[in-house]
Amino acid sequence: MHEKLSSIYDNVLRRNPGETEFHQAVREVLESIGPVLGKHPEYAESKIIERICEPERQIIFRVPWADDRGEVQINRGFRVEFNGALGPYKGGLRFHPSVYLGIVKFLGFEQIFKNSLTGLPIGGGKGGSDFDPKGRSDREVMRFCQSFMTELYRHIGEYTDVPAGDIGVGGREIGYLFGQYKRITNRYESGVITGKGLAYGGAQVRTEATGYGCAFFVDEMLKARGTSFDGRRVTVSGSGNVAVYTIEKIEQLGGRVVACSDSSGYVLDEKGIDLDLLKQIKQVERGRLNVYAERRGHNATFVAGRNVWEVPCEVAMPSATQNEITGRDAAVMVGNGCIAVGEGANMPTTPEGIKVFLEAGVAFGPGKAANAGGVATSALEMQQNASRDSWTFEFSEHRLEEIMRDIHDRCLQTADEYGMPGDYVAGANIDGFRRVADAMLALGLI
C-alpha cells in the first residue's frame, strides 16, 4: 500500500475499533488507488481520502415492538449516511442478527463507489437492524417495520436519503415501511424508498435487477476473453432474490447452473436447477433447500452443512453474504477449472481469496461493479417516481443491460489506463473513487 494511504488506513483502524468488515472494505479500496495519487496530488492535499473514510452521519436508534405473544422485544436500528457528494444517500436496509455498526459501515462504504460506477446521481448510504425476520409472522414483521420507520422517517426523503431492500428486506418489508412513512407524514412520496411493489410506484425489473445485472457483467467479462456463458457449468451461492434471478438470467444466456445453497447446505442438480421449483420453495413457501431435493427426485442431491464451492464449476457467482469464499475455497475452485467469478453479494470473497483468483488469471468481477444493477435500477425507479411515469419491462431491462455493460467497459479501460490490464478490482475502485473525489473537490470543504 502507498505510504500515505497506509497512514490513512492506520487512522481508520484507530478511529473505528472492532469494525473488522469496515476495515476490510477500506483496505481493499486503499490498496487499489495508490497510482491515482501520482496523477492527482490534489486528492491527497485536500484530504479527500480521509473525508471519504469518515461517514457524514451515523444514526443508531432503539426499535421496540411487541411479538404475537404480547412480549416486548427491543432491537437496534442503524442508518449510516456515508457520502452525499453525487446525490441523495442511496442504499439498502439489512435485517439480520449479524447486523452491527461495522457491517452497516462496510456496506455503506462499498455503496459510495458502487453508486458512483453507475454514473447516476446517487450518493452512498446503508442501514438495517439486528432484527431477524426468519420465523416471524407477517404481523410481527409489520409491527417491527412500523416501529423502525417511526424513527427512520425523520432522516429520509427523496432528496435526502432513499433506502431500499437488502438481506431480510424484500417486498413485504418495503411495503410495511412505506406504508408507515405515508401514515406518519401524510404524504405520498413514492421516491422516498425503492423496491416497492408495482401497484404503488415500483419499477419493472427492480426485483430481478441485481441478479440480472451480475449475469450481464460476467457475460461481458467472458466476451472480453473471447468466450460466453453458452454451455458453461455454473455454481451460485445463496437462494434468495439475488441468487434466483442470477440463475434465471444465466440460463437465458445459455449457462447451466448446477448448484445453489442456503444456510443449511447446498443442492446439486446436474441437469440444471429447476427455477420454477426453486422459486416456489424459496419465494412462496419460504422453505429450505432440502425440500427442493425431495421434490426434484433422483435428479438432485441435498448436501447438509457443506460448502457449495466444493462443487466443480467454470463460473462462480457468490450471491449470499460477505466473506463466504476463503483463500482455501478459491484454491479449490481454481483447481476445479473456474475461469470467472462475479460477486452478486457484497464483499463475498476474502482478500486471500481475491489474491488467489487474480494470481490464477481468473476473471474476477468485484461486487461494487458486478452487483451494481440493483442500485442502478433503484435510481431508475426514482426517475420514474419523479416524473410520475412507468416503463415497460423490456425498456427497463434494456437500460439495466446498458448500464452494466458501461460499468464493465469503464472498469476495464481504467485498469488499462493505470497499467493493470484485466484487473476489474483496481478498475472499479479507481473509477468509482475518481468521480466522488472530483465532486467533493468541486463542492468545497464538505
C-alpha beads as a LAMMPS data file, in Angstrom:
LAMMPS data file: protein, C-alpha beads

446 atoms
445 bonds

1 atom types
1 bond types

-500.0 500.0 xlo xhi
-500.0 500.0 ylo yhi
-500.0 500.0 zlo zhi

Masses

1 110.0

Atoms # bond

1 1 1 0.000 0.000 0.000
2 1 1 1.154 3.570 -0.789
3 1 1 2.817 5.135 2.292
4 1 1 0.292 7.971 2.505
5 1 1 -2.609 5.531 2.215
6 1 1 -1.095 3.217 4.825
7 1 1 -1.130 6.122 7.291
8 1 1 -4.771 6.832 6.460
9 1 1 -5.650 3.161 6.979
10 1 1 -3.926 3.103 10.377
11 1 1 -6.045 6.087 11.373
12 1 1 -9.219 4.302 10.230
13 1 1 -8.296 1.326 12.449
14 1 1 -7.707 3.625 15.410
15 1 1 -10.944 5.583 14.991
16 1 1 -13.157 2.551 14.285
17 1 1 -12.066 -0.220 16.667
18 1 1 -13.584 -3.677 16.297
19 1 1 -15.308 -2.990 12.963
20 1 1 -13.475 -5.682 11.002
21 1 1 -15.735 -5.725 7.926
22 1 1 -15.402 -1.946 7.582
23 1 1 -11.614 -2.217 7.929
24 1 1 -11.558 -4.846 5.168
25 1 1 -13.654 -2.730 2.790
26 1 1 -11.489 0.348 3.332
27 1 1 -8.249 -1.576 2.877
28 1 1 -9.440 -3.136 -0.376
29 1 1 -10.104 0.316 -1.847
30 1 1 -6.944 1.957 -0.495
31 1 1 -4.763 -0.830 -1.905
32 1 1 -6.093 -0.001 -5.379
33 1 1 -5.961 3.787 -5.556
34 1 1 -2.260 4.389 -4.854
35 1 1 -1.499 5.038 -8.562
36 1 1 -4.178 7.761 -8.617
37 1 1 -2.262 9.943 -6.163
38 1 1 0.654 10.219 -8.609
39 1 1 -1.612 11.662 -11.301
40 1 1 -3.825 13.653 -8.944
41 1 1 -1.841 15.026 -5.965
42 1 1 -4.773 17.363 -5.229
43 1 1 -6.668 14.403 -3.768
44 1 1 -4.011 13.968 -1.082
45 1 1 -3.547 17.698 -0.474
46 1 1 -7.259 18.235 0.188
47 1 1 -7.582 15.090 2.350
48 1 1 -10.335 13.730 0.091
49 1 1 -9.498 10.148 1.050
50 1 1 -9.642 10.831 4.787
51 1 1 -13.022 12.527 4.318
52 1 1 -14.423 9.654 2.249
53 1 1 -13.454 7.194 5.005
54 1 1 -15.453 9.136 7.602
55 1 1 -19.267 8.889 7.331
56 1 1 -21.117 12.164 7.059
57 1 1 -23.689 10.908 9.549
58 1 1 -24.237 7.781 11.693
59 1 1 -27.667 7.203 13.208
60 1 1 -28.319 4.474 15.814
61 1 1 -31.714 4.048 17.416
62 1 1 -33.874 1.765 19.554
63 1 1 -36.637 -0.277 17.874
64 1 1 -39.199 -1.550 20.415
65 1 1 -42.042 -3.791 19.212
66 1 1 -44.437 -6.434 20.527
67 1 1 -44.421 -10.043 19.306
68 1 1 -47.515 -12.207 18.816
69 1 1 -47.426 -13.267 22.472
70 1 1 -47.572 -9.657 23.574
71 1 1 -43.960 -9.664 24.804
72 1 1 -41.915 -6.530 24.174
73 1 1 -38.826 -7.031 22.001
74 1 1 -36.047 -4.491 21.547
75 1 1 -33.776 -4.308 18.523
76 1 1 -31.229 -1.778 17.360
77 1 1 -31.643 0.204 14.152
78 1 1 -28.937 1.844 12.032
79 1 1 -28.632 4.274 9.159
80 1 1 -25.194 5.414 8.002
81 1 1 -25.354 8.292 5.531
82 1 1 -21.828 7.908 4.249
83 1 1 -21.295 10.273 1.318
84 1 1 -23.720 12.600 -0.474
85 1 1 -21.356 14.273 -2.944
86 1 1 -23.086 12.794 -6.010
87 1 1 -26.700 12.888 -4.843
88 1 1 -29.034 11.776 -2.057
89 1 1 -27.735 8.905 0.053
90 1 1 -28.830 5.626 -1.540
91 1 1 -28.520 2.119 -0.193
92 1 1 -30.473 -0.774 1.243
93 1 1 -31.668 -1.852 4.661
94 1 1 -30.491 -5.226 6.011
95 1 1 -32.468 -7.090 8.690
96 1 1 -30.280 -9.885 10.066
97 1 1 -28.935 -10.902 13.505
98 1 1 -25.364 -10.221 12.348
99 1 1 -26.019 -6.516 11.753
100 1 1 -23.982 -4.093 13.849
101 1 1 -22.346 -0.759 13.100
102 1 1 -19.273 -2.307 11.430
103 1 1 -21.418 -4.249 8.941
104 1 1 -23.503 -1.191 8.082
105 1 1 -20.397 0.965 7.612
106 1 1 -18.719 -1.616 5.360
107 1 1 -21.863 -1.802 3.235
108 1 1 -22.226 1.979 3.145
109 1 1 -18.572 2.485 2.191
110 1 1 -18.895 -0.013 -0.657
111 1 1 -22.108 1.708 -1.718
112 1 1 -20.300 5.017 -2.314
113 1 1 -18.192 3.551 -5.117
114 1 1 -20.867 1.191 -6.429
115 1 1 -23.285 4.085 -6.856
116 1 1 -20.576 6.200 -8.447
117 1 1 -19.879 3.466 -11.003
118 1 1 -23.492 3.546 -12.210
119 1 1 -22.971 7.089 -13.493
120 1 1 -26.284 8.077 -11.875
121 1 1 -26.745 10.941 -9.361
122 1 1 -26.817 8.971 -6.111
123 1 1 -24.631 9.092 -3.009
124 1 1 -23.792 6.198 -0.710
125 1 1 -25.517 5.011 2.458
126 1 1 -26.753 1.858 4.175
127 1 1 -28.852 0.805 7.125
128 1 1 -30.623 -2.014 8.877
129 1 1 -31.219 -3.770 12.156
130 1 1 -30.244 -6.883 14.103
131 1 1 -33.903 -7.992 13.804
132 1 1 -34.331 -11.443 12.239
133 1 1 -37.500 -11.757 10.112
134 1 1 -36.923 -15.505 9.705
135 1 1 -39.616 -17.450 11.542
136 1 1 -41.614 -14.325 12.379
137 1 1 -45.250 -13.936 11.382
138 1 1 -46.364 -11.271 8.910
139 1 1 -47.934 -9.364 11.805
140 1 1 -44.690 -9.391 13.781
141 1 1 -42.693 -8.230 10.758
142 1 1 -45.239 -5.456 10.174
143 1 1 -45.058 -4.244 13.776
144 1 1 -41.263 -4.249 13.683
145 1 1 -41.176 -2.342 10.365
146 1 1 -43.648 0.223 11.655
147 1 1 -41.556 0.822 14.778
148 1 1 -38.361 1.004 12.691
149 1 1 -39.853 3.585 10.314
150 1 1 -41.263 5.631 13.202
151 1 1 -37.677 6.690 13.880
152 1 1 -36.175 6.411 10.410
153 1 1 -38.764 8.632 8.675
154 1 1 -37.251 11.824 10.132
155 1 1 -33.905 11.098 8.433
156 1 1 -35.006 10.161 4.896
157 1 1 -36.556 11.814 1.840
158 1 1 -36.366 11.672 -1.949
159 1 1 -33.753 14.476 -1.978
160 1 1 -32.066 13.408 1.268
161 1 1 -31.737 9.653 1.745
162 1 1 -33.518 6.878 -0.165
163 1 1 -33.425 3.388 1.411
164 1 1 -34.175 0.116 -0.373
165 1 1 -34.063 -3.599 0.455
166 1 1 -31.161 -5.915 1.216
167 1 1 -30.840 -9.244 3.070
168 1 1 -34.028 -9.813 5.079
169 1 1 -35.828 -6.867 3.475
170 1 1 -37.944 -7.802 0.467
171 1 1 -41.230 -6.657 -0.999
172 1 1 -43.184 -7.433 2.173
173 1 1 -40.912 -5.345 4.387
174 1 1 -40.667 -2.462 1.891
175 1 1 -44.460 -2.305 1.754
176 1 1 -44.794 -2.103 5.539
177 1 1 -42.024 0.512 5.751
178 1 1 -43.505 2.716 3.022
179 1 1 -46.991 2.369 4.483
180 1 1 -45.786 3.636 7.854
181 1 1 -43.886 6.519 6.222
182 1 1 -47.060 7.562 4.405
183 1 1 -49.097 7.223 7.590
184 1 1 -46.728 9.373 9.669
185 1 1 -46.038 12.106 7.100
186 1 1 -49.444 12.223 5.375
187 1 1 -47.553 12.476 2.072
188 1 1 -47.396 10.021 -0.829
189 1 1 -43.708 10.415 -1.665
190 1 1 -43.047 7.423 -3.900
191 1 1 -39.393 8.350 -4.338
192 1 1 -38.575 8.074 -0.627
193 1 1 -37.932 4.312 -0.821
194 1 1 -37.259 1.889 -3.676
195 1 1 -38.008 -1.749 -4.254
196 1 1 -41.729 -1.010 -3.968
197 1 1 -44.477 -3.195 -5.408
198 1 1 -45.643 -2.415 -8.931
199 1 1 -49.081 -1.465 -7.593
200 1 1 -47.749 1.512 -5.625
201 1 1 -44.852 3.068 -7.544
202 1 1 -42.398 0.220 -8.017
203 1 1 -40.349 -0.322 -11.162
204 1 1 -40.263 -3.197 -13.601
205 1 1 -37.073 -5.312 -13.318
206 1 1 -36.215 -3.973 -9.839
207 1 1 -36.816 -7.408 -8.301
208 1 1 -34.587 -9.071 -10.886
209 1 1 -32.031 -6.270 -11.237
210 1 1 -29.131 -7.350 -9.023
211 1 1 -29.118 -10.923 -10.326
212 1 1 -29.711 -9.951 -13.945
213 1 1 -27.094 -7.206 -13.749
214 1 1 -24.466 -9.537 -12.294
215 1 1 -25.079 -12.032 -15.104
216 1 1 -24.770 -9.237 -17.690
217 1 1 -21.474 -8.108 -16.140
218 1 1 -19.965 -11.604 -16.114
219 1 1 -21.200 -12.141 -19.669
220 1 1 -19.144 -9.090 -20.674
221 1 1 -16.093 -10.403 -18.792
222 1 1 -16.375 -13.681 -20.674
223 1 1 -16.793 -11.886 -24.007
224 1 1 -13.654 -9.865 -23.279
225 1 1 -11.854 -13.233 -23.131
226 1 1 -13.422 -14.499 -26.322
227 1 1 -15.978 -16.818 -24.739
228 1 1 -19.501 -16.768 -23.246
229 1 1 -21.897 -18.463 -20.812
230 1 1 -23.012 -20.848 -23.525
231 1 1 -22.671 -24.408 -22.214
232 1 1 -20.755 -23.307 -19.119
233 1 1 -21.181 -25.113 -15.796
234 1 1 -22.113 -22.513 -13.149
235 1 1 -22.448 -22.543 -9.367
236 1 1 -24.416 -19.876 -7.480
237 1 1 -24.293 -19.465 -3.708
238 1 1 -27.445 -18.430 -1.894
239 1 1 -31.042 -18.973 -2.944
240 1 1 -32.546 -15.594 -2.141
241 1 1 -33.594 -12.874 -4.532
242 1 1 -30.129 -12.179 -5.983
243 1 1 -29.303 -15.856 -6.481
244 1 1 -32.668 -16.747 -8.039
245 1 1 -32.508 -14.048 -10.698
246 1 1 -28.816 -14.654 -11.339
247 1 1 -29.762 -18.250 -12.136
248 1 1 -32.654 -17.113 -14.338
249 1 1 -30.552 -14.790 -16.489
250 1 1 -27.613 -17.213 -16.760
251 1 1 -29.973 -19.881 -18.063
252 1 1 -31.294 -17.375 -20.616
253 1 1 -27.691 -16.658 -21.647
254 1 1 -27.006 -20.364 -22.218
255 1 1 -25.318 -21.381 -18.977
256 1 1 -26.235 -24.363 -16.798
257 1 1 -26.475 -23.670 -13.052
258 1 1 -25.893 -26.962 -11.228
259 1 1 -25.835 -25.864 -7.587
260 1 1 -27.123 -23.257 -5.164
261 1 1 -27.195 -23.019 -1.375
262 1 1 -28.772 -21.690 1.787
263 1 1 -27.644 -21.593 5.407
264 1 1 -28.439 -25.325 5.833
265 1 1 -26.265 -26.607 2.951
266 1 1 -26.381 -26.846 -0.814
267 1 1 -28.296 -28.685 -3.501
268 1 1 -26.593 -30.259 -6.528
269 1 1 -28.733 -30.733 -9.619
270 1 1 -26.643 -31.933 -12.560
271 1 1 -29.444 -31.369 -15.075
272 1 1 -29.634 -27.743 -14.047
273 1 1 -31.577 -26.013 -11.276
274 1 1 -35.346 -26.162 -11.814
275 1 1 -36.059 -22.453 -11.437
276 1 1 -39.831 -22.730 -11.084
277 1 1 -39.452 -25.241 -8.262
278 1 1 -36.765 -23.135 -6.563
279 1 1 -38.959 -20.009 -6.704
280 1 1 -41.931 -21.901 -5.278
281 1 1 -39.943 -23.211 -2.318
282 1 1 -37.858 -20.118 -1.513
283 1 1 -40.110 -17.216 -2.500
284 1 1 -43.611 -18.578 -1.892
285 1 1 -43.206 -21.198 0.838
286 1 1 -40.041 -19.676 2.401
287 1 1 -38.751 -23.243 2.782
288 1 1 -35.287 -24.855 2.871
289 1 1 -33.301 -26.428 0.047
290 1 1 -33.698 -29.982 1.316
291 1 1 -37.347 -29.640 0.237
292 1 1 -36.142 -28.831 -3.305
293 1 1 -34.146 -32.061 -3.410
294 1 1 -37.077 -34.089 -2.070
295 1 1 -39.449 -32.780 -4.726
296 1 1 -36.933 -32.864 -7.566
297 1 1 -36.361 -36.556 -7.005
298 1 1 -33.324 -38.501 -8.184
299 1 1 -32.034 -35.570 -10.261
300 1 1 -30.985 -33.563 -7.201
301 1 1 -28.926 -34.186 -4.064
302 1 1 -29.017 -32.077 -0.904
303 1 1 -25.716 -31.858 0.996
304 1 1 -26.215 -30.597 4.549
305 1 1 -23.730 -28.313 6.267
306 1 1 -21.200 -28.277 3.417
307 1 1 -19.741 -25.502 1.280
308 1 1 -21.161 -25.086 -2.225
309 1 1 -17.727 -24.073 -3.523
310 1 1 -16.579 -27.697 -3.359
311 1 1 -18.791 -28.310 -6.414
312 1 1 -16.668 -28.011 -9.599
313 1 1 -17.714 -25.120 -11.830
314 1 1 -16.385 -22.948 -14.658
315 1 1 -18.185 -19.800 -13.481
316 1 1 -18.908 -18.957 -9.836
317 1 1 -21.499 -16.427 -8.707
318 1 1 -21.254 -15.810 -4.918
319 1 1 -24.657 -14.313 -4.064
320 1 1 -25.147 -14.985 -0.355
321 1 1 -23.142 -12.905 2.123
322 1 1 -19.755 -11.364 2.945
323 1 1 -16.555 -13.430 3.202
324 1 1 -18.079 -16.705 2.022
325 1 1 -15.151 -17.572 -0.304
326 1 1 -11.877 -18.013 1.579
327 1 1 -8.396 -18.410 0.144
328 1 1 -8.726 -22.172 0.555
329 1 1 -12.089 -22.178 -1.238
330 1 1 -10.635 -20.116 -4.065
331 1 1 -7.723 -22.531 -4.482
332 1 1 -10.162 -25.454 -4.742
333 1 1 -12.250 -23.567 -7.295
334 1 1 -9.224 -22.704 -9.434
335 1 1 -8.091 -26.331 -9.264
336 1 1 -11.535 -27.404 -10.458
337 1 1 -11.311 -25.198 -13.538
338 1 1 -13.080 -21.981 -12.515
339 1 1 -12.374 -19.222 -15.076
340 1 1 -14.675 -16.393 -13.899
341 1 1 -16.223 -15.094 -10.669
342 1 1 -18.981 -12.484 -10.403
343 1 1 -19.830 -11.169 -6.938
344 1 1 -23.592 -10.845 -6.580
345 1 1 -23.255 -10.320 -2.818
346 1 1 -21.297 -7.535 -1.130
347 1 1 -17.650 -8.491 -0.434
348 1 1 -18.291 -12.262 -0.530
349 1 1 -14.624 -13.058 -1.237
350 1 1 -11.929 -12.599 1.390
351 1 1 -8.731 -10.697 0.470
352 1 1 -6.895 -14.045 0.385
353 1 1 -9.487 -15.450 -1.990
354 1 1 -9.242 -12.446 -4.305
355 1 1 -5.462 -12.811 -4.392
356 1 1 -5.749 -16.482 -5.388
357 1 1 -8.173 -15.665 -8.214
358 1 1 -6.126 -12.768 -9.588
359 1 1 -2.834 -14.704 -9.454
360 1 1 -4.502 -17.607 -11.302
361 1 1 -5.757 -15.283 -14.035
362 1 1 -9.439 -15.790 -13.179
363 1 1 -11.715 -13.012 -14.452
364 1 1 -12.895 -11.509 -11.163
365 1 1 -15.836 -9.080 -11.016
366 1 1 -15.931 -7.313 -7.620
367 1 1 -19.324 -6.676 -6.025
368 1 1 -19.201 -2.895 -6.288
369 1 1 -19.196 -3.344 -10.070
370 1 1 -20.840 -6.699 -10.716
371 1 1 -23.839 -6.240 -8.416
372 1 1 -24.445 -2.544 -9.123
373 1 1 -27.524 -3.408 -11.184
374 1 1 -29.755 -3.380 -8.114
375 1 1 -28.994 0.176 -7.071
376 1 1 -28.891 1.324 -10.699
377 1 1 -32.452 0.117 -11.197
378 1 1 -33.419 1.711 -7.879
379 1 1 -32.212 5.014 -9.326
380 1 1 -34.313 4.318 -12.433
381 1 1 -37.275 3.703 -10.099
382 1 1 -36.595 7.139 -8.555
383 1 1 -36.629 8.678 -12.050
384 1 1 -39.992 7.126 -12.822
385 1 1 -41.435 8.248 -9.475
386 1 1 -40.212 11.816 -10.014
387 1 1 -41.793 12.008 -13.466
388 1 1 -44.959 10.075 -12.490
389 1 1 -44.049 7.620 -15.240
390 1 1 -43.868 3.833 -15.624
391 1 1 -41.582 1.983 -18.039
392 1 1 -42.095 -1.416 -19.637
393 1 1 -40.160 -4.484 -18.511
394 1 1 -38.342 -4.634 -21.866
395 1 1 -37.256 -0.986 -21.769
396 1 1 -36.166 -1.232 -18.122
397 1 1 -34.129 -4.382 -18.759
398 1 1 -32.504 -2.728 -21.766
399 1 1 -31.464 0.259 -19.605
400 1 1 -30.067 -2.126 -16.970
401 1 1 -28.081 -4.016 -19.587
402 1 1 -26.680 -0.752 -20.979
403 1 1 -25.598 0.398 -17.514
404 1 1 -23.906 -2.907 -16.650
405 1 1 -22.042 -3.104 -19.940
406 1 1 -20.896 0.503 -19.481
407 1 1 -19.640 -0.274 -15.955
408 1 1 -17.737 -3.259 -17.310
409 1 1 -16.109 -1.240 -20.075
410 1 1 -15.104 1.622 -17.767
411 1 1 -13.576 -0.777 -15.232
412 1 1 -11.551 -2.432 -17.980
413 1 1 -10.481 0.881 -19.543
414 1 1 -9.485 2.376 -16.177
415 1 1 -7.431 -0.693 -15.289
416 1 1 -5.648 -0.380 -18.638
417 1 1 -5.080 3.352 -18.086
418 1 1 -3.307 2.689 -14.790
419 1 1 -1.206 -0.192 -16.064
420 1 1 -3.232 -3.057 -14.576
421 1 1 -4.893 -4.672 -17.598
422 1 1 -7.746 -7.020 -16.812
423 1 1 -7.833 -6.094 -13.100
424 1 1 -11.513 -5.302 -12.520
425 1 1 -10.917 -4.715 -8.800
426 1 1 -8.478 -1.873 -9.450
427 1 1 -10.564 -0.539 -12.334
428 1 1 -13.760 -0.423 -10.258
429 1 1 -12.120 1.138 -7.218
430 1 1 -10.244 3.804 -9.178
431 1 1 -13.109 4.758 -11.482
432 1 1 -15.621 4.883 -8.627
433 1 1 -13.240 6.878 -6.445
434 1 1 -12.337 9.492 -9.057
435 1 1 -15.922 10.574 -9.700
436 1 1 -16.669 11.013 -5.994
437 1 1 -13.352 12.767 -5.359
438 1 1 -13.865 15.233 -8.208
439 1 1 -17.356 16.072 -6.947
440 1 1 -16.031 16.658 -3.426
441 1 1 -13.323 18.974 -4.746
442 1 1 -15.893 20.939 -6.717
443 1 1 -18.221 21.316 -3.721
444 1 1 -15.583 22.746 -1.408
445 1 1 -14.770 21.572 2.111
446 1 1 -17.557 19.047 2.726

Bonds

1 1 1 2
2 1 2 3
3 1 3 4
4 1 4 5
5 1 5 6
6 1 6 7
7 1 7 8
8 1 8 9
9 1 9 10
10 1 10 11
11 1 11 12
12 1 12 13
13 1 13 14
14 1 14 15
15 1 15 16
16 1 16 17
17 1 17 18
18 1 18 19
19 1 19 20
20 1 20 21
21 1 21 22
22 1 22 23
23 1 23 24
24 1 24 25
25 1 25 26
26 1 26 27
27 1 27 28
28 1 28 29
29 1 29 30
30 1 30 31
31 1 31 32
32 1 32 33
33 1 33 34
34 1 34 35
35 1 35 36
36 1 36 37
37 1 37 38
38 1 38 39
39 1 39 40
40 1 40 41
41 1 41 42
42 1 42 43
43 1 43 44
44 1 44 45
45 1 45 46
46 1 46 47
47 1 47 48
48 1 48 49
49 1 49 50
50 1 50 51
51 1 51 52
52 1 52 53
53 1 53 54
54 1 54 55
55 1 55 56
56 1 56 57
57 1 57 58
58 1 58 59
59 1 59 60
60 1 60 61
61 1 61 62
62 1 62 63
63 1 63 64
64 1 64 65
65 1 65 66
66 1 66 67
67 1 67 68
68 1 68 69
69 1 69 70
70 1 70 71
71 1 71 72
72 1 72 73
73 1 73 74
74 1 74 75
75 1 75 76
76 1 76 77
77 1 77 78
78 1 78 79
79 1 79 80
80 1 80 81
81 1 81 82
82 1 82 83
83 1 83 84
84 1 84 85
85 1 85 86
86 1 86 87
87 1 87 88
88 1 88 89
89 1 89 90
90 1 90 91
91 1 91 92
92 1 92 93
93 1 93 94
94 1 94 95
95 1 95 96
96 1 96 97
97 1 97 98
98 1 98 99
99 1 99 100
100 1 100 101
101 1 101 102
102 1 102 103
103 1 103 104
104 1 104 105
105 1 105 106
106 1 106 107
107 1 107 108
108 1 108 109
109 1 109 110
110 1 110 111
111 1 111 112
112 1 112 113
113 1 113 114
114 1 114 115
115 1 115 116
116 1 116 117
117 1 117 118
118 1 118 119
119 1 119 120
120 1 120 121
121 1 121 122
122 1 122 123
123 1 123 124
124 1 124 125
125 1 125 126
126 1 126 127
127 1 127 128
128 1 128 129
129 1 129 130
130 1 130 131
131 1 131 132
132 1 132 133
133 1 133 134
134 1 134 135
135 1 135 136
136 1 136 137
137 1 137 138
138 1 138 139
139 1 139 140
140 1 140 141
141 1 141 142
142 1 142 143
143 1 143 144
144 1 144 145
145 1 145 146
146 1 146 147
147 1 147 148
148 1 148 149
149 1 149 150
150 1 150 151
151 1 151 152
152 1 152 153
153 1 153 154
154 1 154 155
155 1 155 156
156 1 156 157
157 1 157 158
158 1 158 159
159 1 159 160
160 1 160 161
161 1 161 162
162 1 162 163
163 1 163 164
164 1 164 165
165 1 165 166
166 1 166 167
167 1 167 168
168 1 168 169
169 1 169 170
170 1 170 171
171 1 171 172
172 1 172 173
173 1 173 174
174 1 174 175
175 1 175 176
176 1 176 177
177 1 177 178
178 1 178 179
179 1 179 180
180 1 180 181
181 1 181 182
182 1 182 183
183 1 183 184
184 1 184 185
185 1 185 186
186 1 186 187
187 1 187 188
188 1 188 189
189 1 189 190
190 1 190 191
191 1 191 192
192 1 192 193
193 1 193 194
194 1 194 195
195 1 195 196
196 1 196 197
197 1 197 198
198 1 198 199
199 1 199 200
200 1 200 201
201 1 201 202
202 1 202 203
203 1 203 204
204 1 204 205
205 1 205 206
206 1 206 207
207 1 207 208
208 1 208 209
209 1 209 210
210 1 210 211
211 1 211 212
212 1 212 213
213 1 213 214
214 1 214 215
215 1 215 216
216 1 216 217
217 1 217 218
218 1 218 219
219 1 219 220
220 1 220 221
221 1 221 222
222 1 222 223
223 1 223 224
224 1 224 225
225 1 225 226
226 1 226 227
227 1 227 228
228 1 228 229
229 1 229 230
230 1 230 231
231 1 231 232
232 1 232 233
233 1 233 234
234 1 234 235
235 1 235 236
236 1 236 237
237 1 237 238
238 1 238 239
239 1 239 240
240 1 240 241
241 1 241 242
242 1 242 243
243 1 243 244
244 1 244 245
245 1 245 246
246 1 246 247
247 1 247 248
248 1 248 249
249 1 249 250
250 1 250 251
251 1 251 252
252 1 252 253
253 1 253 254
254 1 254 255
255 1 255 256
256 1 256 257
257 1 257 258
258 1 258 259
259 1 259 260
260 1 260 261
261 1 261 262
262 1 262 263
263 1 263 264
264 1 264 265
265 1 265 266
266 1 266 267
267 1 267 268
268 1 268 269
269 1 269 270
270 1 270 271
271 1 271 272
272 1 272 273
273 1 273 274
274 1 274 275
275 1 275 276
276 1 276 277
277 1 277 278
278 1 278 279
279 1 279 280
280 1 280 281
281 1 281 282
282 1 282 283
283 1 283 284
284 1 284 285
285 1 285 286
286 1 286 287
287 1 287 288
288 1 288 289
289 1 289 290
290 1 290 291
291 1 291 292
292 1 292 293
293 1 293 294
294 1 294 295
295 1 295 296
296 1 296 297
297 1 297 298
298 1 298 299
299 1 299 300
300 1 300 301
301 1 301 302
302 1 302 303
303 1 303 304
304 1 304 305
305 1 305 306
306 1 306 307
307 1 307 308
308 1 308 309
309 1 309 310
310 1 310 311
311 1 311 312
312 1 312 313
313 1 313 314
314 1 314 315
315 1 315 316
316 1 316 317
317 1 317 318
318 1 318 319
319 1 319 320
320 1 320 321
321 1 321 322
322 1 322 323
323 1 323 324
324 1 324 325
325 1 325 326
326 1 326 327
327 1 327 328
328 1 328 329
329 1 329 330
330 1 330 331
331 1 331 332
332 1 332 333
333 1 333 334
334 1 334 335
335 1 335 336
336 1 336 337
337 1 337 338
338 1 338 339
339 1 339 340
340 1 340 341
341 1 341 342
342 1 342 343
343 1 343 344
344 1 344 345
345 1 345 346
346 1 346 347
347 1 347 348
348 1 348 349
349 1 349 350
350 1 350 351
351 1 351 352
352 1 352 353
353 1 353 354
354 1 354 355
355 1 355 356
356 1 356 357
357 1 357 358
358 1 358 359
359 1 359 360
360 1 360 361
361 1 361 362
362 1 362 363
363 1 363 364
364 1 364 365
365 1 365 366
366 1 366 367
367 1 367 368
368 1 368 369
369 1 369 370
370 1 370 371
371 1 371 372
372 1 372 373
373 1 373 374
374 1 374 375
375 1 375 376
376 1 376 377
377 1 377 378
378 1 378 379
379 1 379 380
380 1 380 381
381 1 381 382
382 1 382 383
383 1 383 384
384 1 384 385
385 1 385 386
386 1 386 387
387 1 387 388
388 1 388 389
389 1 389 390
390 1 390 391
391 1 391 392
392 1 392 393
393 1 393 394
394 1 394 395
395 1 395 396
396 1 396 397
397 1 397 398
398 1 398 399
399 1 399 400
400 1 400 401
401 1 401 402
402 1 402 403
403 1 403 404
404 1 404 405
405 1 405 406
406 1 406 407
407 1 407 408
408 1 408 409
409 1 409 410
410 1 410 411
411 1 411 412
412 1 412 413
413 1 413 414
414 1 414 415
415 1 415 416
416 1 416 417
417 1 417 418
418 1 418 419
419 1 419 420
420 1 420 421
421 1 421 422
422 1 422 423
423 1 423 424
424 1 424 425
425 1 425 426
426 1 426 427
427 1 427 428
428 1 428 429
429 1 429 430
430 1 430 431
431 1 431 432
432 1 432 433
433 1 433 434
434 1 434 435
435 1 435 436
436 1 436 437
437 1 437 438
438 1 438 439
439 1 439 440
440 1 440 441
441 1 441 442
442 1 442 443
443 1 443 444
444 1 444 445
445 1 445 446
